[in-house]
């Protein structure tokens, strides 16, 4: 399930995807890893609602980890 995160431009997006992969890699269940990554995103962006954070984290995980797609994703400008 490894994905090279160095090509991700946004710092928070890279941090979220890296954290998700590492948590899953040490055996954390999907939903616990997802919840931790949502919290991580909100630490970087406290202005974001829980709903918005969950949506972005889910999109990033789906894009980078599940589909291993190329290209831009929606999100912040950091």
Helices and strands as residue ranges (DSSP letters): G 5-7, H 11-25, H 30-44, H 50-60, I 61-66
